[in-house]
Amino acid sequence: MSIPDVPMKDIDIEVIGGRIIHIKGEKNTPSSHVSFDKRFSIGQHLNESNLKAKLTKDGDLVVTAPKVGTGEMEEVRKIPIAEEL
């Protein structure tokens, strides 16, 4: 997902019910306001408890998950975002 110029602090990623990735955020400037709210279904063959997110220098948000795991499903869980330096 490409979200250039959106500060990492203004992006939230959650896992809902162990099967939905919810990504939302916003960018405010003096001349505009941009917000986004996306939900993606993840398959049964991914380990939702080990999702990782990275925001690249170019503003690409990359969310990865290892295949098939035994992690317990939580109702809603925040996913931290690592910033590429």
VEXDRENDO-911018 format. One record per residue (C-alpha): residue number from 1; x, y, z. Coordinates in steps of 0.25 Angstrom, whole numbers, plus 2048, in hexadecimal, padded with zeros to 3 digits. Last residue first. Layout:
BEGIN
+-----+-----+-----+-----+
|   k |  px |  py |  pz |
+-----+-----+-----+-----+
| NUM |   X |   Y |   Z |
...
+-----+-----+-----+-----+
//
This chain:
BEGIN
+-----+-----+-----+-----+
|   k |  px |  py |  pz |
+-----+-----+-----+-----+
|  85 | 840 | 812 | 820 |
|  84 | 834 | 808 | 81D |
|  83 | 82A | 80A | 828 |
|  82 | 824 | 7FE | 82F |
|  81 | 815 | 7FF | 831 |
|  80 | 80F | 7F8 | 83D |
|  79 | 802 | 7F0 | 83B |
|  78 | 7F7 | 7F2 | 845 |
|  77 | 7EE | 7E6 | 849 |
|  76 | 7DF | 7E4 | 849 |
|  75 | 7D8 | 7D7 | 84D |
|  74 | 7E4 | 7CF | 84E |
|  73 | 7E6 | 7C2 | 846 |
|  72 | 7F0 | 7B8 | 84D |
|  71 | 7FD | 7B6 | 845 |
|  70 | 7FF | 7A8 | 83F |
|  69 | 804 | 7AC | 832 |
|  68 | 802 | 7AA | 823 |
|  67 | 80A | 7B3 | 81A |
|  66 | 812 | 7BF | 81F |
|  65 | 80C | 7CD | 81F |
|  64 | 810 | 7DA | 818 |
|  63 | 80B | 7E8 | 817 |
|  62 | 812 | 7F2 | 80E |
|  61 | 80E | 801 | 80F |
|  60 | 815 | 808 | 803 |
|  59 | 818 | 817 | 806 |
|  58 | 825 | 818 | 7FE |
|  57 | 82E | 817 | 80B |
|  56 | 827 | 809 | 80E |
|  55 | 81C | 807 | 819 |
|  54 | 81D | 7F9 | 81E |
|  53 | 813 | 7F0 | 824 |
|  52 | 814 | 7E2 | 82B |
|  51 | 809 | 7D8 | 82D |
|  50 | 80D | 7CC | 837 |
|  49 | 800 | 7CA | 83E |
|  48 | 7F9 | 7C9 | 830 |
|  47 | 800 | 7BD | 82C |
|  46 | 7FB | 7BB | 81E |
|  45 | 7F4 | 7AF | 818 |
|  44 | 7E6 | 7B2 | 81C |
|  43 | 7E7 | 7BE | 812 |
|  42 | 7E7 | 7CD | 816 |
|  41 | 7DC | 7D6 | 813 |
|  40 | 7E0 | 7E5 | 810 |
|  39 | 7DA | 7F1 | 816 |
|  38 | 7DD | 7FF | 812 |
|  37 | 7DA | 80D | 818 |
|  36 | 7E1 | 819 | 812 |
|  35 | 7E2 | 828 | 815 |
|  34 | 7E7 | 834 | 80D |
|  33 | 7E5 | 842 | 812 |
|  32 | 7EA | 84E | 80A |
|  31 | 7F0 | 85C | 809 |
|  30 | 7F6 | 85E | 817 |
|  29 | 7FA | 84F | 817 |
|  28 | 7F4 | 844 | 81E |
|  27 | 7F7 | 835 | 81B |
|  26 | 7EE | 82A | 81F |
|  25 | 7EE | 81B | 824 |
|  24 | 7E7 | 80E | 823 |
|  23 | 7EB | 7FF | 821 |
|  22 | 7E2 | 7F4 | 825 |
|  21 | 7E7 | 7E6 | 823 |
|  20 | 7DC | 7DC | 824 |
|  19 | 7DD | 7CD | 828 |
|  18 | 7E2 | 7CC | 837 |
|  17 | 7D5 | 7D2 | 83B |
|  16 | 7DA | 7E0 | 838 |
|  15 | 7E8 | 7E2 | 835 |
|  14 | 7EC | 7F1 | 837 |
|  13 | 7F5 | 7FB | 82F |
|  12 | 7F5 | 80A | 833 |
|  11 | 7FC | 815 | 82B |
|  10 | 7FE | 823 | 830 |
|   9 | 80A | 820 | 838 |
|   8 | 811 | 81B | 82B |
|   7 | 80F | 829 | 825 |
|   6 | 808 | 828 | 817 |
|   5 | 811 | 82E | 80D |
|   4 | 80F | 823 | 803 |
|   3 | 804 | 819 | 806 |
|   2 | 806 | 80D | 7FC |
|   1 | 800 | 800 | 800 |
+-----+-----+-----+-----+
//
